[in-house]
Amino acid sequence: MPDHHALGRALNLFDTDPLIGAGLPFWLPDGAAVRQALEDYIHAAERRAGYRHVYSPVLGKRELYEISGHWQHYRDDMFPPMDCGGEQMVLRPSLCPHHALLFRCRPHSYRELPLRIAELGGMYRSELSGVLGGLTRVRAIQLNDAHIFCTLDQVTAEVAAALAMIGDAYAALGIRAARYRLSLPGPGKKYVAAPCLWERSIAVLTEVLDDSGMTYEAVEGEAAFYGPKIDVQVRDSVGRESTLSTVQVDFYQPEQFDLYYTGADGAAHRPVMVHRSIIGSVERAVAHLIECHGGRFPAWLAPIQLAVLPVTDAQGAAAAEFERRCRDLGLRVVVSPPDRGSLGARIRDHRLVPYQAVIGAEEAATDGVALRLRDGRRLGPLPVAEALARIGSLLAAHSGDLWDAASEEGSV
C-alpha cells in the first residue's frame, strides 16, 4: 500500500505551502475533482436516505461551547477565542452544537421525527505540529456530519440504518474496514458525569452491533466526552489505525440545549440525538482512498475518467467532437494529441485513467471509438453513442467494474 503523502503530490491531488501553514493542505484541480465526486456521492446518498441538508457558520460564541460541554472537556484541542465586538468567538471544533440550535429554532411534533439533518461543513482543531501529516491529520477539516433527532423508540433503527449506509459507501469506494470498535469511557479522560445517560447509550449501540452479527471490539477510553461511539477503523500504508466513520448516541446535548418535541399526548418530550458520519472527514477519506487504490480510483471517482487519443492530427476534429459529447454527459475528459508523443507513450502517460478512447481513421469515418480499459482490456470498435452510454451507466451506478461483463463481445 503506497504512502498517500508522496503519491498524492505526485498525482497532483494536493500540496501545502509554509505561508499557509502546517496542517492546512490545499486541493489541486485533480484532487478537487476527486473531492467533489466524493461529496456528490454522499450528498445524493443522504438525500435518498431522507436527510435534509443545511449550512451553519464555522464560528460560534464561547458560550455555545460552554453549554455543549466542548469548552470544559475539549478546550485543549480548540483554537483560542477571538475578541470580536466585546464577545469571544471560537472556531468550532464540531458541528453538533450548531445542529442542536437548528433543531431548537422551530417547534417540532413527534410526527416529524426522525428528523435527519446533514451538512458537509468545516470544523477546526488546534492539533500539535508533531501529529500533523498529509491529509490524515489536519487543522481545517471538512466533515461529512449529520445529526438525527428521534424518539427513544426510533433510535435503534436509526443507528442500524447509519451502519448500513457506511457499508454501502465502503462498497462503492472500494474500502475495507479494519475493524469495528465500540468506544467506551475509560480512566484518564474527562467525560460528562451522567452515569444513567451513558448506560442507555451503551445499551443501544451494543444492541445494534449484536443484532447485526458484526464482529466488534469494546475498547475503553475512546468514547466522545458526551457519549459512546461505534467507530469504523481503517489502516494506512504502515499499519497505523485511525477512525474513518462513526455513529454516536447522545442523550446529553439534548438536555444541555433543552431540546424537546411535542408528543402524541400533547406534552413536551426530550429527543435522542444520533451523531453519524458516513465517510468521516473528506481529507482523511481521500488519503485512505489514495493509499488503498494506489491512484487507480474507481472510475466514478477518478479525477480524469476518460482520455481521448487521436492517432494522427487528421483525427483532431473527431477527437474534439468526442470530447464535447463526453463533457455534455458530465464526464471528466482530456484530449492527448499526437504532438504529446507516440500513441504508445500517450497510453502509458494515462495508465491510471479508467478509459482510453483511441480514434484512428476508421473510427473517425464511422463515428466510432476503440476503447482501452485501465486493466489492460481492449474493446473492439464501438459506436460512440453506445460506448458512452455503457460508461455512463457504470459511473452512475458507482460501480467498481470498468465494463459490463455481459457486454464484452469483441474485446481482445
C-alpha positions as CSV (number, residue, x, y, z in Angstrom):
1,M,0.0,0.0,0.0
2,P,1.6,3.3,-1.1
3,D,2.0,6.3,1.2
4,H,-0.6,9.0,0.4
5,H,1.8,11.8,1.2
6,A,4.1,11.1,-1.7
7,L,1.6,9.7,-4.1
8,G,-1.0,12.4,-3.6
9,R,1.6,15.0,-4.5
10,A,3.0,13.0,-7.5
11,L,-0.6,12.7,-8.8
12,N,-1.1,16.5,-8.4
13,L,-4.0,16.0,-6.0
14,F,-2.9,18.2,-3.1
15,D,0.0,20.2,-1.7
16,T,1.0,22.5,1.1
17,D,2.8,25.8,1.5
18,P,4.6,27.1,4.6
19,L,2.9,30.5,4.0
20,I,-0.5,28.9,4.6
21,G,0.8,26.8,7.4
22,A,1.2,23.2,8.7
23,G,-1.9,21.0,8.7
24,L,-3.6,23.2,6.1
25,P,-3.3,21.4,2.7
26,F,-4.8,22.8,-0.5
27,W,-6.5,20.9,-3.2
28,L,-5.1,21.0,-6.8
29,P,-7.6,20.6,-9.7
30,D,-7.4,16.8,-9.9
31,G,-7.7,16.5,-6.1
32,A,-10.6,18.9,-6.1
33,A,-12.3,16.7,-8.8
34,V,-11.9,13.6,-6.5
35,R,-13.2,15.5,-3.5
36,Q,-16.2,16.9,-5.5
37,A,-17.1,13.4,-6.7
38,L,-17.0,12.1,-3.2
39,E,-19.1,14.9,-1.8
40,D,-21.6,14.5,-4.6
41,Y,-21.9,10.8,-3.8
42,I,-22.5,11.2,-0.1
43,H,-24.9,14.1,-0.7
44,A,-27.0,12.0,-3.0
45,A,-26.9,9.0,-0.7
46,E,-28.1,11.2,2.2
47,R,-31.0,12.6,0.2
48,R,-32.1,9.1,-0.7
49,A,-32.0,8.2,3.0
50,G,-34.2,11.1,4.0
51,Y,-31.7,13.6,5.2
52,R,-32.2,17.3,4.7
53,H,-29.1,19.4,4.2
54,V,-28.2,22.6,6.0
55,Y,-25.4,25.2,6.2
56,S,-24.2,26.6,9.5
57,P,-21.4,29.1,10.5
58,V,-17.9,27.9,11.3
59,L,-17.8,30.4,14.3
60,G,-19.8,30.5,17.5
61,K,-19.7,32.3,20.8
62,R,-17.7,30.7,23.5
63,E,-20.9,30.4,25.5
64,L,-22.2,28.0,22.9
65,Y,-19.4,25.6,23.6
66,E,-19.7,26.0,27.3
67,I,-23.3,24.8,27.0
68,S,-22.4,21.9,24.7
69,G,-19.6,20.8,27.0
70,H,-16.8,21.3,24.5
71,W,-15.2,24.1,26.4
72,Q,-14.9,22.1,29.6
73,H,-13.9,18.8,28.0
74,Y,-12.3,19.6,24.7
75,R,-10.7,23.1,25.1
76,D,-7.1,21.9,24.6
77,D,-8.0,20.9,21.0
78,M,-9.8,24.1,20.2
79,F,-8.3,27.3,18.8
80,P,-8.2,30.2,21.3
81,P,-11.2,32.6,21.4
82,M,-11.1,35.8,19.2
83,D,-12.3,39.0,20.7
84,C,-15.0,40.5,18.4
85,G,-17.2,43.4,19.4
86,G,-16.9,42.7,23.1
87,E,-17.7,39.0,22.6
88,Q,-15.5,36.0,22.4
89,M,-15.9,34.0,19.2
90,V,-14.5,30.5,18.7
91,L,-13.7,28.4,15.5
92,R,-16.0,25.4,16.0
93,P,-14.4,22.1,16.8
94,S,-17.6,20.2,16.0
95,L,-20.9,20.8,14.1
96,C,-23.2,19.2,16.7
97,P,-23.8,22.4,18.8
98,H,-24.9,24.3,15.7
99,H,-27.3,21.5,14.7
100,A,-28.8,21.4,18.1
101,L,-29.6,25.1,17.7
102,L,-31.0,24.4,14.2
103,F,-33.4,21.9,15.8
104,R,-34.3,24.3,18.7
105,C,-35.1,27.2,16.4
106,R,-38.5,25.8,15.4
107,P,-41.2,23.8,17.3
108,H,-41.4,20.1,16.4
109,S,-44.0,17.4,16.6
110,Y,-43.5,13.7,17.0
111,R,-44.9,13.3,13.5
112,E,-41.7,15.0,12.1
113,L,-39.4,12.5,13.8
114,P,-36.9,11.2,13.0
115,L,-35.5,14.5,11.7
116,R,-32.3,13.9,9.9
117,I,-30.0,17.0,9.4
118,A,-26.8,16.7,7.4
119,E,-24.0,19.1,6.5
120,L,-20.6,18.8,4.9
121,G,-19.1,21.6,7.0
122,G,-15.9,23.0,8.2
123,M,-14.5,22.5,11.7
124,Y,-11.1,23.3,13.2
125,R,-8.8,21.5,15.6
126,S,-5.7,23.0,17.2
127,E,-3.6,20.0,16.5
128,L,0.1,19.9,17.7
129,S,2.6,20.2,14.9
130,G,4.1,16.9,15.7
131,V,1.0,14.9,14.9
132,L,0.1,16.7,11.6
133,G,0.6,14.8,8.4
134,G,-0.7,15.0,4.8
135,L,-4.4,14.7,4.7
136,T,-4.9,12.4,7.6
137,R,-4.3,14.8,10.4
138,V,-5.1,18.4,9.6
139,R,-6.3,21.6,11.4
140,A,-9.1,22.6,9.0
141,I,-11.5,19.7,8.4
142,Q,-14.4,19.2,6.1
143,L,-16.6,16.7,7.9
144,N,-19.4,14.7,6.4
145,D,-21.6,15.1,9.5
146,A,-25.2,14.5,10.3
147,H,-27.5,14.5,13.4
148,I,-30.7,12.6,13.7
149,F,-33.3,13.8,16.3
150,C,-35.6,11.0,17.1
151,T,-37.7,9.3,19.8
152,L,-36.3,6.6,22.1
153,D,-38.3,4.0,20.1
154,Q,-36.7,5.1,16.9
155,V,-33.0,5.3,17.9
156,T,-32.1,1.6,17.4
157,A,-33.4,1.7,13.8
158,E,-31.6,4.9,13.1
159,V,-28.2,3.6,14.3
160,A,-28.7,0.4,12.3
161,A,-29.5,2.5,9.2
162,A,-26.4,4.6,9.6
163,L,-24.2,1.5,9.9
164,A,-25.9,0.2,6.7
165,M,-25.1,3.5,4.9
166,I,-21.4,3.1,5.9
167,G,-21.3,-0.4,4.5
168,D,-22.8,0.8,1.2
169,A,-20.4,3.7,0.9
170,Y,-17.4,1.4,1.6
171,A,-18.5,-1.0,-1.1
172,A,-18.8,1.9,-3.6
173,L,-15.5,3.3,-2.6
174,G,-13.6,0.0,-2.5
175,I,-12.7,0.5,1.2
176,R,-12.3,-2.4,3.7
177,A,-12.8,-1.7,7.4
178,A,-10.0,-3.0,9.6
179,R,-12.4,-3.5,12.5
180,Y,-15.5,-2.1,14.2
181,R,-15.0,-0.7,17.7
182,L,-17.4,0.0,20.4
183,S,-15.7,3.0,22.0
184,L,-16.4,3.3,25.8
185,P,-15.4,5.8,28.5
186,G,-12.2,4.9,30.5
187,P,-9.8,6.3,33.0
188,G,-7.6,9.3,32.4
189,K,-10.0,11.4,30.2
190,K,-12.7,13.9,31.0
191,Y,-16.3,12.7,30.4
192,V,-19.6,14.2,31.4
193,A,-20.8,12.9,34.7
194,A,-24.1,11.3,33.8
195,P,-24.0,7.6,34.5
196,C,-27.6,6.9,33.6
197,L,-27.2,8.6,30.2
198,W,-24.0,6.6,29.5
199,E,-25.8,3.3,30.4
200,R,-28.7,4.0,28.0
201,S,-26.4,5.0,25.1
202,I,-24.1,2.0,25.5
203,A,-27.1,-0.3,25.6
204,V,-28.4,1.0,22.3
205,L,-25.1,0.7,20.5
206,T,-24.4,-2.8,21.9
207,E,-27.9,-4.0,20.8
208,V,-27.4,-2.8,17.3
209,L,-23.9,-4.3,17.0
210,D,-25.1,-7.6,18.4
211,D,-28.2,-7.8,16.2
212,S,-26.1,-7.0,13.1
213,G,-23.9,-10.1,13.7
214,M,-20.9,-7.9,13.1
215,T,-17.6,-8.7,14.9
216,Y,-16.6,-5.8,17.1
217,E,-14.3,-5.0,20.0
218,A,-15.2,-2.9,23.1
219,V,-12.4,-0.5,23.9
220,E,-12.3,1.7,26.9
221,G,-11.0,5.3,26.8
222,E,-12.1,6.0,23.2
223,A,-15.6,7.5,23.7
224,A,-16.6,11.1,23.0
225,F,-16.8,13.2,26.1
226,Y,-20.6,13.1,25.9
227,G,-21.3,9.5,24.9
228,P,-20.1,6.2,23.5
229,K,-19.5,5.5,19.8
230,I,-19.3,2.9,17.1
231,D,-16.0,3.6,15.3
232,V,-15.1,2.1,12.0
233,Q,-11.4,1.7,11.9
234,V,-9.1,1.7,8.8
235,R,-5.3,1.1,8.5
236,D,-2.9,3.2,6.5
237,S,0.2,2.2,4.4
238,V,2.3,1.5,7.5
239,G,-0.4,-0.2,9.5
240,R,-1.5,2.7,11.7
241,E,-5.1,2.6,12.6
242,S,-7.5,5.6,12.5
243,T,-11.2,6.2,12.7
244,L,-12.9,6.9,9.4
245,S,-16.6,6.6,10.2
246,T,-18.6,6.9,13.4
247,V,-22.1,6.6,14.9
248,Q,-22.8,8.0,18.4
249,V,-25.9,8.1,20.6
250,D,-26.2,11.2,22.7
251,F,-28.7,11.8,25.5
252,Y,-26.5,14.6,26.9
253,Q,-26.7,17.5,24.4
254,P,-30.5,17.4,24.1
255,E,-30.6,18.1,27.8
256,Q,-27.9,20.8,27.6
257,F,-29.8,22.7,24.9
258,D,-33.2,21.9,26.3
259,L,-34.4,20.3,23.1
260,Y,-37.9,19.0,23.0
261,Y,-40.7,17.9,20.7
262,T,-44.5,17.7,21.3
263,G,-45.6,14.1,21.7
264,A,-48.9,12.5,20.8
265,D,-50.0,13.2,24.3
266,G,-49.5,17.0,23.8
267,A,-46.6,17.1,26.3
268,A,-43.0,18.0,25.8
269,H,-40.6,15.2,25.3
270,R,-36.8,15.1,25.0
271,P,-35.4,13.7,21.7
272,V,-32.4,11.5,21.4
273,M,-29.6,12.8,19.2
274,V,-27.7,10.4,17.0
275,H,-24.4,11.7,15.6
276,R,-23.1,9.9,12.5
277,S,-20.5,10.4,9.8
278,I,-20.5,8.0,6.9
279,I,-17.1,8.9,5.3
280,G,-15.7,11.0,8.2
281,S,-13.6,13.9,7.1
282,V,-13.1,14.4,3.4
283,E,-9.4,14.8,3.9
284,R,-8.9,11.5,5.8
285,A,-11.2,9.7,3.4
286,V,-9.3,10.8,0.3
287,A,-6.0,10.0,2.0
288,H,-7.2,6.4,2.6
289,L,-8.6,6.2,-1.0
290,I,-5.2,7.2,-2.4
291,E,-3.4,4.5,-0.4
292,C,-5.9,1.6,-0.9
293,H,-6.2,2.3,-4.7
294,G,-2.7,3.5,-5.4
295,G,-4.1,6.2,-7.5
296,R,-6.3,3.8,-9.6
297,F,-9.5,5.2,-8.3
298,P,-12.9,3.7,-9.1
299,A,-14.0,5.1,-12.4
300,W,-16.7,7.3,-10.9
301,L,-14.2,8.8,-8.5
302,A,-11.2,9.2,-10.8
303,P,-10.0,12.8,-11.4
304,I,-9.8,12.1,-15.2
305,Q,-12.3,9.4,-16.3
306,L,-11.5,9.2,-20.0
307,A,-8.5,10.2,-22.1
308,V,-9.1,10.8,-25.9
309,L,-6.2,9.7,-28.0
310,P,-6.4,10.6,-31.7
311,V,-3.9,8.5,-33.7
312,T,-2.8,11.4,-36.0
313,D,-3.6,15.0,-36.5
314,A,-6.2,14.0,-39.1
315,Q,-8.4,12.8,-36.3
316,G,-8.2,16.0,-34.4
317,A,-11.8,17.2,-35.3
318,A,-13.3,13.8,-34.4
319,A,-11.4,13.8,-31.1
320,A,-12.7,17.3,-30.3
321,E,-16.3,16.3,-31.1
322,F,-15.9,13.1,-28.9
323,E,-14.6,15.3,-26.1
324,R,-17.6,17.6,-26.4
325,R,-20.0,14.7,-26.2
326,C,-18.2,13.4,-23.1
327,R,-18.4,16.8,-21.4
328,D,-22.1,17.1,-22.2
329,L,-22.6,13.9,-20.3
330,G,-20.7,15.2,-17.3
331,L,-17.6,13.1,-17.8
332,R,-14.1,14.3,-16.8
333,V,-12.2,14.0,-20.0
334,V,-8.9,15.2,-21.6
335,V,-7.6,15.0,-25.1
336,S,-4.0,13.9,-25.6
337,P,-3.0,15.0,-29.2
338,P,-0.3,13.4,-31.3
339,D,2.2,16.2,-30.5
340,R,2.4,14.8,-27.0
341,G,4.2,11.7,-28.2
342,S,3.6,8.3,-29.8
343,L,0.3,6.5,-29.2
344,G,2.1,4.0,-27.0
345,A,3.7,6.8,-24.9
346,R,0.4,8.6,-24.5
347,I,-1.3,5.3,-23.4
348,R,1.4,4.9,-20.8
349,D,1.0,8.5,-19.7
350,H,-2.6,7.9,-19.0
351,R,-2.3,4.4,-17.4
352,L,-4.2,5.4,-14.3
353,V,-7.2,6.8,-16.4
354,P,-10.1,4.2,-16.4
355,Y,-10.9,4.6,-20.1
356,Q,-8.7,5.5,-23.1
357,A,-10.6,6.2,-26.3
358,V,-8.4,5.7,-29.4
359,I,-9.7,7.4,-32.5
360,G,-8.0,6.4,-35.8
361,A,-9.0,6.8,-39.4
362,E,-11.6,4.0,-39.3
363,E,-13.2,5.3,-36.1
364,A,-13.3,8.9,-37.3
365,A,-15.0,7.8,-40.5
366,T,-17.7,5.7,-38.8
367,D,-18.4,7.8,-35.6
368,G,-16.8,5.0,-33.6
369,V,-14.2,4.6,-30.9
370,A,-11.8,1.8,-29.8
371,L,-11.7,1.7,-26.0
372,R,-8.8,0.5,-23.9
373,L,-9.6,-0.2,-20.3
374,R,-7.2,0.6,-17.4
375,D,-7.0,-3.1,-16.6
376,G,-5.5,-3.9,-20.0
377,R,-8.6,-5.0,-21.8
378,R,-9.1,-3.6,-25.3
379,L,-12.6,-3.4,-26.8
380,G,-13.2,-3.6,-30.5
381,P,-14.6,-0.5,-32.3
382,L,-17.9,0.6,-30.9
383,P,-20.3,3.3,-31.9
384,V,-19.6,6.4,-29.8
385,A,-23.2,6.6,-28.5
386,E,-23.1,3.0,-27.3
387,A,-19.7,3.3,-25.7
388,L,-20.6,6.5,-23.8
389,A,-24.0,5.0,-22.7
390,R,-22.3,2.0,-21.2
391,I,-19.7,4.0,-19.5
392,G,-22.3,6.5,-18.2
393,S,-24.4,3.7,-16.8
394,L,-21.5,2.2,-14.8
395,L,-20.4,5.6,-13.5
396,A,-24.0,6.5,-12.4
397,A,-24.2,3.2,-10.5
398,H,-20.9,3.9,-8.8
399,S,-19.7,0.5,-10.0
400,G,-16.3,-0.9,-9.3
401,D,-16.3,-2.5,-12.7
402,L,-14.9,-0.8,-15.7
403,W,-17.1,-2.7,-18.2
404,D,-20.2,-4.7,-18.1
405,A,-19.1,-8.4,-18.4
406,A,-22.2,-9.2,-20.5
407,S,-21.1,-6.5,-23.0
408,E,-17.6,-7.6,-23.8
409,E,-18.1,-9.2,-27.2
410,G,-15.4,-8.1,-29.5
411,S,-12.8,-7.4,-26.7
412,V,-9.3,-8.6,-27.4
